[in-house]
Amino acid sequence: MGRNSVQQRESRPTALKNRTLRLEPLEPRCLLAANFLGLADGTLAAYVKSLDNDGSINRSDMIGILRKVQAETDGVVNANDLGDLRKIVQNASTLKMPDYASVLAGDVVNGNAANAHYQGASLGNLVAGNSNAKLGKLTDKWFYGADLPSTGGYAYASASGSLYSAAGPSHLDEHQGALGDCYLIAGLGSIADSSQAAIKNMFIANGDGTWTVRFFYNGKADYVTVNNKLPISGNSFVFDGYGSKYFSASNTLWLPLLEKAYVQWNESGKTWRGVYTNNYSSIEGGWMGDVYTQAVGCSTIYVMDTSGSNAKTTLINSLSGHQAVTLGTVDTPNFNNTGLYGDHAYNVLSYSSSSGKFTLYNPWGSNQPKQLTWAQLSANAAGFSATVTTTSTPILSASNGSRSAPFMLYSDACITTAANTLDTPAITPQAAAALVPAAVDAALTDSDALSGDASGQTAMTFQSSNSWVSDIAESNAARSSGHAMADVDALLDSIRSHVALAL
């Protein structure tokens, strides 16, 4: 019995030891439970886990996470903070985070070229050791649209109205103002006519006076956020929405907001423009095909030579196929015969087989052209573009005057042909007398960057500026005829064209 008793006493420590060994594998699992996603900061890990209890991290949750780090009492985003925030974004799919929220959060914590500036001052990407205040500015920039574009001196006001009219977005909402972005306004309006859903899918209403706007870059969705503040002169919108009172409840805001979003997105370096600043003037002059690609993710077919044997058929087929179609005019179209302004983009709305005429739309919302035959159209058009959803065609080349415009192929959900055509900036003759000198001043300022022959050519153009600026009031009064303001527009276009070609 004594021996058995000893054996029993010896067996108890062995049993306890075995039990201890069985418990050891559980300890790492306990640590993982405490530090959700393996985050270094246990407090932040617990907070993220609590937000994820409903099965996802949404926009509001992500903002809350950023604000929680911003509120830490040490006042600094240390290496652990930055690493944790980046790990959260890295696990966006695991957290079922909406794509737009993860992209915007990535812009905050992983960096974006647009982070270089905030509200006109230098900022930069977030790095360990930066202040919490910098994290706050980047959060406000990307999630609240607080980095308002430079306007060239115009003030901002909170716009009233609704995103769309009861009829939904259409070309009738186009009211290009004192900005040479006809290519953008006409392009977006033509998309709306082709598919209202395509425009509506660009917007996410955040419910806090902001909208997240989606563009495409190389076939991948990218996002910016805009608030409801829009540039004004007096009480009226100065850019798209021109002439409408900012406080009017009848305002339709989707186009002014998209114009503003495009300016903000331009700073990211993804618009293919070459000049990437958060400034309205930086989007003057552009390519309608780029707008199609960037707005809906599909590329564009361009007909650069309207004298080609199949050009008319291609245009008619594009219209009958309910594609978004725009047209760019030559430098000096026959205004009296057509009502078309030079170097300007137009929506192509329809073709009547009975009359043999095309109906176009001026994105100014006024000064509409005549209905035109194919002979009139082809003689005055530099080319037209249309969205397409067919398979790709061979890479070709095209020309616009003396300039080469290479076709570029993009891969996306709809793989199509895309080409660039020049759409020289056009200044709207709707501009009030007070706005025209401002446009000239901007052009003169731009001329400081010119050199060589282009500088001399521009200087010669500017020599006549004083004489015609003094006649603005008279020309503005004669706007109803269209021709006097066409002369003003042509002079402004000449200045802008020289500047654009030299920069």
C-alpha positions as CSV (number, residue, x, y, z in Angstrom):
1,M,0.0,0.0,0.0
2,G,2.8,2.4,0.8
3,R,4.3,1.9,-2.6
4,N,0.9,2.5,-4.3
5,S,0.5,5.6,-2.2
6,V,3.8,6.9,-3.4
7,Q,2.8,6.2,-7.0
8,Q,-0.4,8.1,-6.5
9,R,1.4,11.1,-5.1
10,E,3.8,11.0,-8.0
11,S,1.0,10.8,-10.6
12,R,-0.6,14.1,-9.4
13,P,2.2,16.4,-10.5
14,T,2.4,14.6,-13.8
15,A,-1.2,15.1,-14.4
16,L,-1.0,18.8,-13.5
17,K,2.0,19.2,-15.8
18,N,0.1,17.7,-18.6
19,R,-2.8,20.0,-18.0
20,T,-0.5,23.0,-18.1
21,L,0.9,21.9,-21.4
22,R,-2.6,21.6,-22.8
23,L,-3.3,25.2,-21.8
24,E,-0.2,26.7,-23.4
25,P,-1.5,26.6,-27.0
26,L,-4.6,28.7,-25.9
27,E,-2.5,31.7,-24.9
28,P,-1.7,33.0,-28.4
29,R,-5.3,32.7,-29.3
30,C,-6.2,34.9,-26.3
31,L,-3.7,37.5,-27.5
32,L,-5.2,37.5,-31.0
33,A,-8.7,38.0,-29.6
34,A,-7.4,41.0,-27.7
35,N,-5.6,42.6,-30.6
36,F,-8.0,42.5,-33.5
37,L,-6.3,42.1,-36.9
38,G,-3.0,42.0,-35.0
39,L,-3.1,45.7,-34.4
40,A,-0.3,47.1,-32.2
41,D,-2.6,49.4,-30.2
42,G,-4.9,47.3,-28.1
43,T,-7.3,50.1,-27.5
44,L,-7.6,50.8,-31.2
45,A,-8.0,47.1,-31.9
46,A,-10.9,46.8,-29.4
47,Y,-12.5,49.9,-31.0
48,V,-12.2,48.5,-34.5
49,K,-13.6,45.2,-33.4
50,S,-16.6,46.9,-31.8
51,L,-17.3,48.7,-35.0
52,D,-17.0,45.4,-36.9
53,N,-19.6,43.6,-34.7
54,D,-22.2,44.3,-37.3
55,G,-20.1,42.5,-39.9
56,S,-18.6,45.5,-41.8
57,I,-16.6,48.7,-41.5
58,N,-18.5,51.4,-43.4
59,R,-17.5,55.0,-44.3
60,S,-18.7,56.4,-40.9
61,D,-16.8,53.7,-39.1
62,M,-13.6,54.4,-41.0
63,I,-13.9,58.1,-40.3
64,G,-14.4,57.2,-36.6
65,I,-11.2,55.1,-36.6
66,L,-9.2,58.0,-38.2
67,R,-10.7,60.5,-35.7
68,K,-9.9,58.2,-32.7
69,V,-6.2,58.2,-33.7
70,Q,-6.4,61.9,-34.3
71,A,-7.7,62.4,-30.8
72,E,-4.8,60.6,-29.0
73,T,-3.4,62.9,-26.3
74,D,0.3,62.6,-27.4
75,G,-0.6,64.7,-30.5
76,V,1.5,62.6,-32.8
77,V,0.8,59.9,-35.3
78,N,3.5,57.5,-34.3
79,A,4.8,54.4,-36.2
80,N,2.4,52.1,-34.4
81,D,-0.6,54.4,-35.2
82,L,0.4,54.6,-38.9
83,G,1.1,50.9,-39.1
84,D,-2.3,50.1,-37.6
85,L,-4.2,52.4,-39.9
86,R,-2.5,50.9,-42.9
87,K,-3.2,47.4,-41.7
88,I,-6.9,48.3,-41.4
89,V,-7.0,49.5,-45.0
90,Q,-5.0,46.5,-46.1
91,N,-7.8,44.3,-44.5
92,A,-10.6,46.2,-46.2
93,S,-12.0,43.1,-47.9
94,T,-11.9,41.1,-44.7
95,L,-13.7,44.0,-43.0
96,K,-16.2,44.2,-45.9
97,M,-15.4,47.9,-46.2
98,P,-17.1,49.5,-49.2
99,D,-14.6,50.1,-52.1
100,Y,-14.9,53.9,-52.0
101,A,-14.3,54.0,-48.2
102,S,-11.2,51.9,-48.5
103,V,-9.8,53.9,-51.4
104,L,-10.4,57.2,-49.6
105,A,-8.8,55.8,-46.4
106,G,-5.9,54.7,-48.5
107,D,-5.5,58.2,-49.8
108,V,-5.3,59.4,-46.2
109,V,-2.8,56.8,-44.8
110,N,-0.9,55.5,-47.8
111,G,-0.6,58.7,-49.7
112,N,-1.7,60.4,-52.9
113,A,-0.1,63.1,-55.1
114,A,-3.0,65.4,-54.2
115,N,-1.9,65.4,-50.6
116,A,0.8,67.9,-51.5
117,H,-1.5,70.8,-50.7
118,Y,-4.5,71.5,-48.6
119,Q,-6.5,74.7,-48.9
120,G,-3.7,76.4,-50.7
121,A,-0.9,75.5,-48.2
122,S,1.7,72.8,-48.4
123,L,0.8,69.5,-46.6
124,G,2.2,66.2,-47.9
125,N,1.6,62.5,-47.3
126,L,1.2,61.2,-43.8
127,V,4.4,59.8,-42.3
128,A,5.2,58.5,-38.8
129,G,5.9,61.5,-36.4
130,N,3.4,63.8,-38.2
131,S,1.0,65.7,-36.0
132,N,-2.5,64.6,-35.3
133,A,-3.7,67.8,-36.9
134,K,-2.3,66.7,-40.3
135,L,-4.2,63.5,-40.0
136,G,-7.3,65.5,-39.4
137,K,-6.7,67.7,-42.5
138,L,-6.2,64.6,-44.7
139,T,-9.4,63.1,-43.4
140,D,-11.3,66.3,-44.0
141,K,-9.8,66.5,-47.5
142,W,-10.8,63.0,-48.7
143,F,-13.9,62.2,-46.7
144,Y,-15.5,65.7,-46.5
145,G,-14.3,67.5,-49.6
146,A,-12.8,70.3,-47.5
147,D,-9.9,71.1,-49.9
148,L,-11.9,73.5,-52.1
149,P,-10.3,74.2,-55.5
150,S,-8.8,77.5,-56.2
151,T,-11.2,79.7,-58.2
152,G,-9.1,82.5,-59.4
153,G,-10.6,84.9,-56.9
154,Y,-14.2,83.9,-56.8
155,A,-15.9,83.2,-53.5
156,Y,-17.7,80.0,-52.4
157,A,-21.3,79.7,-51.2
158,S,-23.3,76.7,-50.0
159,A,-25.5,75.8,-52.9
160,S,-29.2,75.0,-52.5
161,G,-31.1,72.7,-54.8
162,S,-31.3,69.0,-55.6
163,L,-28.8,66.7,-57.2
164,Y,-31.1,66.0,-60.2
165,S,-34.3,67.4,-61.5
166,A,-37.5,65.3,-61.5
167,A,-36.7,64.3,-65.1
168,G,-33.2,63.1,-64.1
169,P,-29.9,64.2,-65.5
170,S,-29.7,65.3,-69.2
171,H,-28.0,67.7,-71.6
172,L,-30.6,70.3,-70.6
173,D,-28.7,70.7,-67.3
174,E,-25.6,72.0,-69.1
175,H,-24.8,75.7,-68.4
176,Q,-21.1,76.1,-69.0
177,G,-19.8,79.3,-67.4
178,A,-16.6,81.3,-67.4
179,L,-14.4,78.3,-67.8
180,G,-13.1,76.7,-71.0
181,D,-14.2,73.2,-70.2
182,C,-16.7,72.6,-72.9
183,Y,-15.3,69.1,-73.5
184,L,-16.1,68.1,-69.9
185,I,-19.6,69.7,-69.8
186,A,-20.7,68.4,-73.2
187,G,-19.2,65.0,-72.5
188,L,-21.0,64.5,-69.2
189,G,-24.2,65.8,-70.6
190,S,-24.1,63.4,-73.5
191,I,-23.5,60.5,-71.1
192,A,-26.6,61.6,-69.2
193,D,-28.6,61.4,-72.4
194,S,-27.2,58.0,-73.2
195,S,-27.7,56.6,-69.7
196,Q,-29.0,58.5,-66.7
197,A,-27.9,55.5,-64.6
198,A,-24.3,56.0,-65.7
199,I,-24.3,59.5,-64.2
200,K,-26.2,58.5,-61.1
201,N,-23.7,55.7,-60.5
202,M,-21.0,58.3,-60.2
203,F,-22.5,59.7,-57.0
204,I,-22.7,58.3,-53.5
205,A,-24.8,60.6,-51.2
206,N,-23.2,60.6,-47.8
207,G,-26.1,62.2,-46.0
208,D,-24.0,64.9,-44.4
209,G,-23.9,67.5,-47.2
210,T,-21.2,65.7,-49.1
211,W,-21.1,63.3,-52.1
212,T,-18.4,60.8,-53.0
213,V,-17.8,60.9,-56.8
214,R,-16.4,58.0,-58.7
215,F,-14.1,58.2,-61.7
216,F,-12.0,55.6,-63.5
217,Y,-8.3,55.5,-63.9
218,N,-6.9,52.8,-66.2
219,G,-10.1,50.9,-65.7
220,K,-10.1,51.0,-61.9
221,A,-12.6,53.0,-59.8
222,D,-11.1,56.0,-57.9
223,Y,-12.9,58.5,-55.7
224,V,-13.0,62.0,-54.4
225,T,-15.5,63.7,-52.1
226,V,-17.2,67.1,-52.7
227,N,-19.2,69.3,-50.5
228,N,-22.0,71.6,-51.5
229,K,-19.9,74.8,-51.8
230,L,-19.7,76.2,-55.3
231,P,-17.9,79.3,-56.8
232,I,-20.1,82.4,-57.1
233,S,-19.9,85.9,-58.5
234,G,-22.3,88.1,-56.6
235,N,-25.2,85.7,-56.0
236,S,-24.8,83.5,-59.0
237,F,-22.8,80.5,-60.0
238,V,-19.8,81.5,-62.1
239,F,-18.8,78.2,-63.6
240,D,-21.2,75.4,-64.6
241,G,-24.7,76.4,-63.5
242,Y,-23.8,79.9,-64.8
243,G,-26.3,82.6,-64.0
244,S,-28.4,80.6,-61.4
245,K,-28.7,82.0,-57.9
246,Y,-26.8,79.8,-55.5
247,F,-29.7,79.9,-53.0
248,S,-32.4,78.8,-55.5
249,A,-34.2,75.6,-54.5
250,S,-34.6,74.8,-58.2
251,N,-30.9,74.3,-58.8
252,T,-29.8,71.0,-60.3
253,L,-26.4,70.4,-58.9
254,W,-25.0,67.2,-60.5
255,L,-23.0,68.9,-63.2
256,P,-21.5,71.7,-61.1
257,L,-20.5,69.1,-58.5
258,L,-19.0,66.8,-61.2
259,E,-17.0,69.8,-62.6
260,K,-15.7,70.5,-59.1
261,A,-14.9,66.9,-58.4
262,Y,-13.0,66.7,-61.7
263,V,-10.9,69.7,-60.6
264,Q,-10.1,68.0,-57.3
265,W,-9.4,64.7,-58.9
266,N,-7.1,66.4,-61.4
267,E,-4.6,67.0,-58.5
268,S,-4.1,63.3,-58.1
269,G,-2.4,63.2,-61.5
270,K,-4.9,60.7,-63.0
271,T,-6.6,62.9,-65.6
272,W,-3.8,62.7,-68.2
273,R,-3.7,66.4,-68.4
274,G,-0.1,67.1,-67.6
275,V,-0.9,70.0,-65.2
276,Y,-2.1,68.6,-61.9
277,T,-3.4,71.3,-59.6
278,N,-6.5,71.7,-57.5
279,N,-7.5,74.8,-59.5
280,Y,-10.5,75.3,-61.8
281,S,-8.2,76.8,-64.5
282,S,-6.2,73.6,-64.7
283,I,-9.0,71.8,-66.4
284,E,-9.5,74.2,-69.3
285,G,-9.2,72.5,-72.7
286,G,-9.4,68.8,-72.9
287,W,-10.5,65.6,-74.7
288,M,-14.0,64.4,-74.7
289,G,-12.9,60.8,-75.1
290,D,-11.0,61.1,-71.8
291,V,-14.2,62.2,-70.1
292,Y,-16.0,59.1,-71.4
293,T,-13.3,56.8,-70.3
294,Q,-12.9,58.4,-66.9
295,A,-16.6,58.8,-66.1
296,V,-18.0,55.4,-67.1
297,G,-14.9,53.2,-67.4
298,C,-15.4,52.6,-71.2
299,S,-13.2,54.0,-73.9
300,T,-14.2,55.9,-77.0
301,I,-14.3,55.6,-80.7
302,Y,-13.1,58.8,-82.5
303,V,-13.7,59.8,-86.1
304,M,-11.1,62.4,-86.8
305,D,-11.6,62.8,-90.6
306,T,-15.2,63.7,-91.2
307,S,-14.6,63.6,-94.9
308,G,-14.1,59.8,-94.8
309,S,-16.6,57.6,-96.6
310,N,-18.0,55.9,-93.5
311,A,-17.9,58.9,-91.1
312,K,-21.5,59.8,-91.6
313,T,-22.7,56.2,-91.2
314,T,-20.6,55.8,-88.0
315,L,-22.1,59.0,-86.5
316,I,-25.7,58.0,-87.4
317,N,-25.2,54.5,-86.1
318,S,-23.8,55.8,-82.8
319,L,-26.8,58.0,-82.4
320,S,-29.3,55.2,-83.2
321,G,-27.4,53.0,-80.7
322,H,-28.0,55.5,-78.0
323,Q,-24.3,56.2,-77.5
324,A,-23.0,59.4,-75.9
325,V,-21.9,61.5,-78.9
326,T,-20.0,64.8,-78.9
327,L,-18.4,66.8,-81.7
328,G,-15.6,69.3,-81.8
329,T,-15.5,72.2,-84.3
330,V,-12.6,73.5,-86.4
331,D,-10.9,76.8,-85.5
332,T,-13.0,79.0,-87.8
333,P,-16.3,77.4,-88.7
334,N,-18.8,79.3,-90.9
335,F,-20.8,80.9,-88.1
336,N,-23.4,82.6,-90.4
337,N,-24.1,79.3,-92.2
338,T,-24.1,77.0,-89.1
339,G,-24.2,79.0,-85.8
340,L,-21.2,77.0,-84.7
341,Y,-18.4,78.5,-82.6
342,G,-14.7,77.6,-83.2
343,D,-12.7,75.1,-81.2
344,H,-15.8,74.2,-79.2
345,A,-17.5,70.9,-78.1
346,Y,-21.1,70.2,-78.8
347,N,-23.5,67.4,-77.9
348,V,-24.9,65.6,-81.0
349,L,-28.4,64.9,-80.0
350,S,-30.1,63.3,-83.0
351,Y,-30.4,62.7,-86.7
352,S,-33.5,63.0,-88.8
353,S,-33.6,60.7,-91.8
354,S,-36.5,62.7,-93.3
355,S,-34.8,66.1,-93.2
356,G,-31.3,64.7,-93.4
357,K,-30.2,67.0,-90.6
358,F,-28.4,66.7,-87.3
359,T,-29.4,68.4,-84.1
360,L,-26.5,69.7,-81.9
361,Y,-26.5,71.3,-78.5
362,N,-24.2,74.0,-77.2
363,P,-23.1,73.3,-73.6
364,W,-23.5,77.0,-72.8
365,G,-27.2,76.3,-72.7
366,S,-27.7,79.2,-75.1
367,N,-26.6,80.3,-78.6
368,Q,-27.7,77.0,-80.1
369,P,-26.5,76.2,-83.6
370,K,-28.8,75.5,-86.6
371,Q,-29.9,72.1,-87.6
372,L,-27.2,71.0,-90.0
373,T,-26.8,68.7,-93.0
374,W,-23.9,66.3,-93.2
375,A,-22.2,68.6,-95.7
376,Q,-22.4,71.5,-93.2
377,L,-21.4,69.3,-90.3
378,S,-18.4,67.7,-91.9
379,A,-17.1,71.0,-93.3
380,N,-17.1,72.6,-89.9
381,A,-16.2,69.7,-87.6
382,A,-12.8,68.6,-86.5
383,G,-14.1,65.2,-85.5
384,F,-16.7,63.5,-83.3
385,S,-16.5,60.9,-80.5
386,A,-18.9,58.3,-79.2
387,T,-18.9,55.9,-76.3
388,V,-18.9,52.3,-77.6
389,T,-19.2,48.8,-76.0
390,T,-17.7,46.7,-78.8
391,T,-14.5,44.8,-78.9
392,S,-11.3,46.6,-79.6
393,T,-10.1,47.6,-83.0
394,P,-6.5,48.0,-84.1
395,I,-4.4,50.8,-82.7
396,L,-4.2,53.5,-85.4
397,S,-3.1,57.1,-85.6
398,A,-5.0,60.2,-86.5
399,S,-4.2,63.9,-86.9
400,N,-5.8,67.2,-86.1
401,G,-4.2,69.8,-88.3
402,S,-0.4,69.6,-87.8
403,R,-0.7,67.8,-84.4
404,S,-0.6,64.0,-84.0
405,A,-3.3,62.4,-81.8
406,P,-2.4,58.8,-81.1
407,F,-5.0,56.2,-80.4
408,M,-4.7,54.6,-77.0
409,L,-6.1,51.3,-76.0
410,Y,-7.5,50.7,-72.5
411,S,-8.5,47.4,-70.8
412,D,-11.8,47.5,-68.9
413,A,-15.1,45.8,-68.5
414,C,-15.8,47.2,-71.9
415,I,-12.7,47.1,-74.1
416,T,-13.0,49.6,-76.8
417,T,-11.0,52.0,-79.0
418,A,-10.0,55.3,-77.6
419,A,-8.3,58.3,-79.3
420,N,-7.5,61.8,-78.2
421,T,-8.6,64.8,-80.2
422,L,-7.8,68.4,-79.3
423,D,-10.6,70.5,-77.9
424,T,-9.1,74.0,-77.5
425,P,-10.4,76.0,-74.6
426,A,-13.4,78.2,-75.4
427,I,-14.5,81.1,-73.2
428,T,-18.3,81.4,-73.2
429,P,-19.8,84.5,-74.6
430,Q,-22.3,84.3,-71.7
431,A,-19.6,85.8,-69.5
432,A,-20.6,89.1,-68.1
433,A,-18.5,92.2,-68.9
434,A,-16.9,92.0,-65.4
435,L,-15.7,88.4,-66.1
436,V,-14.1,88.9,-69.5
437,P,-11.2,91.1,-68.2
438,A,-10.6,88.5,-65.5
439,A,-10.2,85.9,-68.2
440,V,-7.8,88.1,-70.1
441,D,-5.8,88.7,-66.9
442,A,-5.6,85.0,-66.4
443,A,-4.3,84.5,-69.9
444,L,-1.8,87.3,-69.5
445,T,-0.6,85.7,-66.3
446,D,-0.2,82.4,-68.1
447,S,1.9,84.1,-70.7
448,D,4.6,84.7,-68.2
449,A,5.5,81.1,-68.6
450,L,5.9,81.3,-72.3
451,S,9.2,81.4,-74.2
452,G,10.6,81.5,-77.7
453,D,8.4,81.9,-80.8
454,A,5.2,81.1,-78.9
455,S,5.9,83.9,-76.5
456,G,6.3,86.4,-79.3
457,Q,3.1,85.1,-81.0
458,T,1.2,85.5,-77.8
459,A,2.5,88.9,-77.2
460,M,1.3,90.0,-80.6
461,T,-2.1,88.7,-79.8
462,F,-2.1,90.6,-76.5
463,Q,-1.3,93.9,-78.3
464,S,-4.9,94.2,-79.4
465,S,-6.4,93.2,-76.0
466,N,-6.9,96.8,-74.7
467,S,-8.9,97.8,-77.8
468,W,-11.4,95.0,-77.7
469,V,-11.8,94.7,-73.9
470,S,-13.0,98.3,-74.0
471,D,-15.8,97.1,-76.4
472,I,-17.0,94.3,-74.1
473,A,-20.1,96.2,-72.9
474,E,-21.2,96.9,-76.4
475,S,-20.5,93.3,-77.5
476,N,-22.3,92.0,-74.4
477,A,-25.4,94.1,-75.3
478,A,-25.3,92.7,-78.8
479,R,-25.3,89.1,-77.5
480,S,-28.7,88.4,-78.9
481,S,-27.4,88.4,-82.4
482,G,-24.6,86.0,-81.4
483,H,-22.2,87.4,-83.9
484,A,-20.7,90.2,-81.8
485,M,-20.0,87.9,-79.0
486,A,-18.6,85.4,-81.4
487,D,-15.9,87.9,-82.2
488,V,-15.2,88.4,-78.5
489,D,-15.1,84.6,-78.1
490,A,-12.7,84.2,-81.0
491,L,-10.3,86.8,-79.6
492,L,-10.3,85.1,-76.2
493,D,-9.9,81.7,-77.9
494,S,-6.9,83.0,-79.8
495,I,-5.2,84.1,-76.6
496,R,-6.0,80.9,-74.8
497,S,-5.0,78.8,-77.8
498,H,-1.5,80.4,-78.0
499,V,-1.1,79.9,-74.2
500,A,-2.2,76.3,-74.4
501,L,0.0,75.4,-77.3
502,A,3.1,76.9,-75.6
503,L,2.7,75.5,-72.2
